[in-house]
Amino acid sequence: ANREDLSVFMLDRDWSVISDYPTNTPESILCPSHLAYVIYTSGSTGKPKGVLVSHVSLLNFILSMVDRLEMKGIKSFLSVTTFTFDIFYLELFSPLLLGAKVIVLDSNSIRDGDHFISAIADYSPDFMQATPSTWQMLVDHGWDNREGVTILTGGEALKESLKNRLTTISNRVWNLYGPTETTIWVTAQQLDFLSSVTIGMPVSNTSLYILNDQEHLLPIGVVG
């Protein structure tokens, strides 16, 4: 809309106009199946497509992550993901749902390893989510997690070498996996130094199917 089409209210001037509006809460007609957002992804096709995500799918994801990652009782979550990436919704909605603080780090600090480490030290968050590339940058700049941050990593394949470094500085390292079409993360696995990297088990109300090249279901224990 053009600015000329908008109604502008000045709170310190227009109380007489504002007071004429109703004070009751507007009636909501929102249903679980209604659209929460549309996000575009190319997936493996190279052709962008809009993925429709409902409120019930988003809520199931948030509640599943809160439970699986044992987030209840957290005080703060350091958000370093651009808001155009759907994994940002974990950083935004999960802490707010729990009454915790969302700390949105500025892009300049994220791009500079030393500034990034200083920000983590200043805010001392309980949780932070980032891609393996970002975690690699932090440990390469000497970050040793004195703050005790729970490390969430996803969006790229996690190398064993990086997993070993992260599990050395934290006993709460989670590997997360999921395609956009299935609503952000659909599996989670807590990692340790002695075990290999896996994507873990599915979140609530979610099933995983292992298929062969002909898309036939494979038995348990068979690589697909």
Buried (B, 14 or more C-beta within 10 A) or exposed (E): EEEEEEEEEEEEEEEEEEEEEEEEEEEEEEEEEEEBEEBEBEEEEEEEEEBEBBBBBBBBBBBBBBEBBEBEEBEBBBBBBEEEBBBBBBBBBBBEBBEBBBBBBEEEBBEBBEBBBEBBEEBBBBBBBBBBEBBBBBBEEEBEBEBEBBBBBBBEEBEEEBBBBBBEBBEBBBBBBBEBEBBBBBBBBBBEEEEEBEBBEBBEEBEEEEEEEEEEEEEEEEEE
